[in-house]
Structure formats: structure tokens, C-alpha cells
């Protein structure tokens, strides 16, 4: 009985957590915020893309500061693609297929977790 109690107590002491849940990356909140900002890309309008570009710049900085430089770099590439698509939309009547393709490519980057 004593041995079983010691094993159970030892297991409990070795496995008890520090109060945190899961193994989230240090940038989980910053990434979640960035994913919310991507909603602006659903409406291909110059003002929405301008707003998204500004938000993505701040998001990339926050993600970088949280210790995820690879994800931050992917967000910065996405921001450049959003700006390119926004600029193509501003020309009204111009061919925006290349800009749309660049943005789509940036969105499917495996480092963009949304």
C-alpha cells in the first residue's frame, strides 16, 4: 500500500502543471488577432485592403516580438501581396489577376495558420 501511494504521489508531483493549459506557441494571441484581421480581405475594396495592410503590419510586429519570426515574415509577405492587390484595384479596369494570384499564394503559405 505504501509503495502504491508513493507511486501515485510521485506521479502527481511529476505531472502537475504550472497552471497553463496546453502547449500554445508564445504568439497564439497575436496570431489569433491577425486571423481576425484577415476578414477584411473578404471584400475586395481599396479601403478594406488599406485597413488590412495596416493591421497586418502591426500583427507581424506583434508576432515577431512574441518569438515567431518565420510566421511574422509570412505575414509581411502577405501584407505586400495585399498592398499589391489594393493597388491593382485602384486602377479600376486594369488586370488584377496577377495581384490576386500573389495574394492567394501568400494566403496558402503554411506559415499563415489561419
PLY file of the C-alpha trace (Angstrom):
ply
format ascii 1.0
element vertex 114
property float x
property float y
property float z
element edge 113
property int vertex1
property int vertex2
end_header
0.00 0.00 0.00
2.77 2.40 0.89
4.55 1.72 -2.39
1.38 2.33 -4.42
0.71 5.55 -2.53
4.30 6.66 -3.14
3.99 5.93 -6.88
0.70 7.79 -7.16
2.04 10.75 -5.17
5.28 10.78 -7.19
3.35 10.67 -10.46
1.15 13.52 -9.33
4.12 15.65 -8.33
5.94 14.98 -11.60
2.97 15.63 -13.87
1.22 18.53 -12.23
1.25 21.62 -14.39
2.18 25.16 -13.70
-1.35 26.38 -14.28
-1.00 26.87 -18.02
-3.13 24.99 -20.46
-1.78 23.23 -23.50
1.42 23.92 -25.36
0.44 27.06 -27.18
3.07 28.98 -29.03
4.12 32.27 -27.45
2.41 34.16 -30.26
-1.01 32.48 -30.02
-2.82 35.72 -29.16
-1.01 37.72 -31.83
-1.76 35.06 -34.45
-5.42 34.91 -33.42
-5.66 38.68 -33.78
-4.04 38.51 -37.21
-6.53 35.83 -38.29
-9.38 38.15 -37.30
-7.86 40.92 -39.39
-7.93 38.70 -42.46
-11.71 39.14 -42.53
-11.11 42.48 -44.29
-9.81 40.53 -47.28
-13.24 39.05 -47.92
-14.38 42.29 -49.52
-12.07 43.31 -52.37
-12.28 47.05 -51.80
-9.48 49.57 -51.61
-10.47 50.81 -48.14
-10.75 47.28 -46.73
-7.38 46.30 -48.14
-5.78 49.52 -46.89
-7.08 48.77 -43.40
-5.96 45.13 -43.63
-2.47 46.16 -44.74
-2.07 48.44 -41.72
-3.36 45.76 -39.36
-1.11 43.11 -40.89
1.95 45.32 -40.40
1.15 45.66 -36.70
0.31 41.95 -36.46
3.64 40.97 -38.00
5.48 43.12 -35.46
3.50 41.56 -32.58
4.09 38.03 -33.85
7.80 38.75 -34.28
8.01 40.19 -30.77
6.26 37.08 -29.43
9.05 34.93 -30.81
7.75 33.64 -34.14
9.94 35.30 -36.79
9.04 32.80 -39.51
5.32 33.46 -39.11
5.99 37.20 -38.94
7.89 37.01 -42.24
4.96 35.19 -43.85
2.57 37.88 -42.57
4.82 40.57 -44.04
4.79 38.77 -47.41
1.01 38.60 -47.18
0.88 42.32 -46.41
2.94 43.09 -49.51
0.54 40.97 -51.58
-2.46 42.77 -50.08
-0.93 46.14 -50.92
-0.25 44.93 -54.47
-3.84 43.78 -54.88
-5.13 47.02 -53.38
-3.05 49.00 -55.86
-4.39 46.85 -58.71
-7.95 47.52 -57.52
-7.30 51.26 -57.53
-6.61 51.25 -61.26
-10.23 50.18 -61.90
-10.35 48.36 -65.16
-6.80 47.13 -65.03
-5.84 43.49 -64.94
-5.71 42.44 -61.30
-5.28 38.70 -61.92
-1.57 38.65 -61.12
-2.13 40.58 -57.89
-4.99 38.29 -56.89
-2.82 35.25 -57.59
0.01 36.68 -55.49
-2.35 37.30 -52.59
-3.80 33.80 -52.90
-0.29 32.36 -52.88
0.57 34.35 -49.76
-2.60 33.17 -48.01
-1.83 29.49 -48.59
1.66 29.84 -47.11
1.96 27.13 -44.45
3.31 29.74 -42.02
-0.04 31.57 -42.14
-2.01 29.45 -39.66
-5.48 30.79 -40.49
0 1
1 2
2 3
3 4
4 5
5 6
6 7
7 8
8 9
9 10
10 11
11 12
12 13
13 14
14 15
15 16
16 17
17 18
18 19
19 20
20 21
21 22
22 23
23 24
24 25
25 26
26 27
27 28
28 29
29 30
30 31
31 32
32 33
33 34
34 35
35 36
36 37
37 38
38 39
39 40
40 41
41 42
42 43
43 44
44 45
45 46
46 47
47 48
48 49
49 50
50 51
51 52
52 53
53 54
54 55
55 56
56 57
57 58
58 59
59 60
60 61
61 62
62 63
63 64
64 65
65 66
66 67
67 68
68 69
69 70
70 71
71 72
72 73
73 74
74 75
75 76
76 77
77 78
78 79
79 80
80 81
81 82
82 83
83 84
84 85
85 86
86 87
87 88
88 89
89 90
90 91
91 92
92 93
93 94
94 95
95 96
96 97
97 98
98 99
99 100
100 101
101 102
102 103
103 104
104 105
105 106
106 107
107 108
108 109
109 110
110 111
111 112
112 113
